[in-house]
Amino acid sequence: MNYINKCLFPAAGYGTRFLPATKAMPKEMLPILTKPLIQYGVEEALSAGCQTMAIVTGRGKRSIEDHFDISYELEHQIKGTDKEFLLNEVRSLITQCTFSYTRQNEMKGLGHAILTGETLIGNEPFAVILADDLCANIGGDSVLAQMVKLYAKHKCSIVAIEEVPMSEVDKYGVIAGEMISQDVYRVSTMIEKPSASEAPSNLAVIGRYILTPDIFDILRVTPPGKKGEIQITDALMEQAKNGRVIAYKFQGKRYDCGSIDGFVEATNAFFAAKSSK
């Protein structure tokens, strides 16, 4: 049984760390080799059984919609040439998936972006992928596929976590909890971007979530947190008070492609993997 059918992609942010490249191009369309970040995310969602892609966009993000659509002029131009195969992967996604879009009119944090997507999700559990966290697990299940299997057992919200240096915990939501099986924790505490002295651990939440639909009602009444933004961490903490959040230390490698260093690291790693085939 496929428990998670929809994946939400918050994609309305400005991508200021990549200016001027992102002045007119969405950060989600930045390519690792020849494929934009959001396409990697959609492929991961599909690998986990999601066929409905719900994308929260904003001004200047039209190219995301165009990417997951047929370009008749381009298709005609390369038809019958040795370049026609280059569109095979995105054609396959267009065929297998349904794409829907809504706009986040104001940037009020990840929690607000997820709440904006409620109209596309409805009353069912769903996945969330942040496209600038690029994840790879060579030879094994994708990170989201691993989480979907875990959801089948626990039927509650799940966050993906990894260990980070204490000097970097102020960039993430950080959890603490009881280990209930290998690499799986029942969350008792979540703090958004704590200082090293405030952090309950070095287990940081990365851009993969499975959320139960009651998260929308919680987000509606969640007050703004740091920087006046509605934080998904705060809403998840409300669920965690009832033991309804699991944290999973996933198998695989995550690249922070929202940073220049991580973007270059991912490019080099994917190029090396391609060259070795």
N, C-alpha and C positions, 0 to 999 in steps of 0.2 A: 504494500500500500504506500502510495506517495503522499506523505503528510504535508509537505511544503511545496506548493505549486507556484508561488509568486515570489519574486525577488525585487526589492526596492533599491534603487540606485540614487542616493542624494548627489546631485550633480549641478548645483546652482552656485557653488562657491567661485570666487574670483581667481584663485590660483596666483595670489600676489607674489609668492616666492619664485615664480617663474617669469615675472615681468622682465623684459617687454614681450616675450614669446606669447604670453597669455592675454595680451591686450586685446587681441581680436580672435584668439583661438581658445576654446575651452581646454582647461588643463586635462580633462578626461580624454581629449583627443590627441594628447602628446603621444608620439609613437615610441614603443620599444621595438627596435628594428623596424619592421614594416607594418606593425599592427598597433592601433591606438589602445591606450590603457583600458578604456571602457569595453572594448571588444574582448580582451582577456577576461574581464569580469563577467561578461555575458556568457562566455564559454564555460567559465567555472560554474555559474548558476545552472546552466543547462546540464552540466555533468552531474549536478546534484538533484536533478529531476524537476527543476523549475522551468516552465515553458512560457510563463507570463512575466515580462520584464517591465516594471513600473519605474519610470525615470522622472525624478523631480528636477526640473531645469530652471533656468532663469534667463534674463536678457543676454543675448549674444551667444546662445547655446544651440542655435539652429543646426549647426553642422552635425550634432549628435543625431538628430532626427534624420538628417539626410544620409548619414552613414548607414543607418539600418533601414534603408529604402533602396529601391531599384533606381539606378541612374541609366535611363534608356540611352542617352547620348553616348556615355562611356561604354556601355555594353555593346552598342552598335560599332563603336570605333575599334574595339579590340576583338570583336567576334571573329573566330577563325584564325587568330594570330597566336604566336607562342606566349602571349601574355594573358590569354583568356583565363587560364587556371588560377591566376593570382587573386581572382575574386571568389574562388570556390568556397573558402571558409565563411566569408560574410554572407554569400548567397545561401549557404546552408543554414546559418542562423536566422536569416529572414524567413526561410521556409518553415523552420521548426518552431519559431518563437512568435509570440504576440507582443508587440511593443505599444505601451501607452505612456502618455506624458501629461504632467501638470506643472504649473509654474509656482515657484516660491518667490513671492513678490518682494519680500524683505529677508535679509540674511540675519536670522535670529538664533543661529546655532543648529547643531545636528538634531537635537530633539524637535525643534520646530520644523526642520526639513522632513523628518519622519512623519510628524503629525500632518504636514501638508500632503503627504502621500496617502493618507487614509482613504481618500476618495477613489484611489486606484486599487487599494488592497481589500477593503471591506472587512468583514468580521471573520477572519481566519488567520492562523499563524503564518508568518512570512519570514523570508530571509532579508538581510540587508548586506550589501557589499559597498564598501568605499573603494572606488576604482583606483585611487592613488596608492592604496596598499595592494601591491601586486604579489600574489602568493603562488608558489610552485611546489609541487611534490612529485618529483620525477619518479615514475614507475609505481605510483600509488594513487589512492583516492585524493581528489582535490580537497582543500581545507573545508569548503562548504559541504561537500559530500560526506566528509567525516562527521560534521556537525549534525547533518540531517539524520544520520544513523543514531547519533546520541539522542536527538530529539525523540525518535521513535521509542526510546526507553524511558526518558524522563518527562516528556510532555510539558516542558516549561521553557522559559527564555534561556538562551545560551549565548555566552560571549566567548570569542576566541582570545586567548592570552598567550603572551610569551614573556620570558625573563628579559629585562633590560637593565643596564647599569643604573645604580641609584642616582647617578648624576643626570639621568635623562627622564626620571619619573615625572617631572613637572611638565612633560609633553603629552601625557596620557591620562586616561582613567585608570586607576590602580585598585586591585581587589585584594581581599584577604578572605580566607574561609577554610573549611574543613575538607581535607582530601577524602573523597568517598570511594575512589578507585584510582588506578594509575592515570595520572595526568588530568583527573577530573575533580573539581572542587565545588562544594556547595557554598555559594558566596554569602558571607555575613557582613562584609563592609565593602563599599565602593566610594572612592574619593576622586573627584575630577582634578587633574593636574596639581597634585600636592607637591609641596617642597619635599626634599629628601628627608627632612626631620619629621614631616607629617605623614609620610607614606606608610601604609600598613604592611607593605611588602615591595618586592620589585617585579610583581606580576602585572603586566600592563595589558590593557584591552587594545586589540588592533581592529582593523576595519572589517570584521565579519561578525554578524549577529544572526540569531534566530529569535524572533520576538512573538509573544502571544498577543492576541488582539486587544486585551485589556490595557495594553501599554498606551493606547490612544486616549482612553479616559484619564489615565494617570498624567499623561503629557498635558492634557487640557488644563489641569490644575497645578502643574509644576511651576513654581515661581522661577523667574530668571536667576541664574547663578553668576558665575564669573563672566565678566565683560558684558553683563546684561543679556546673556544668551540662555536659551532653554536647553539644558544638558540632558542627553539621554542617560548619562550616568546617574543623575538624580532620580529619574523616573524608574530606572532599573533597581535602585536602592529601595524604593517602595515595594517592589516585588520581592526583593531579597529578604525583607523583614518577615515575609511569610514563607521563606525557604524556597522561593520560586525562581531562582536564578542559578544556573550552573556555569562555571568557567572551565574552559577546555584548553589545555596546553597541546596545541595541534602538532601533527606531523607535517613537516615541510619547511620551506624557507619563505620568509616574508621580506619584501623590499619596500622601503618607504619612498615611493616615487613622488611623494609630495615635497621631497627635499632633493636638491641637486645631487648630493652625494649618493643617495639611494637610487636616484634615476640612472646615474652613470654606472653604479654597481649592477643594477638590473640589466642594463644594456650590454655590459661586458659579459655577464653571466649567460644571458640568452644567446649572445653571439658565439660564445665558446661552446655552448651546448649544440647550437646549430652546426658549427664547424666540425664538431666531432662525429657527426652522423655520417 
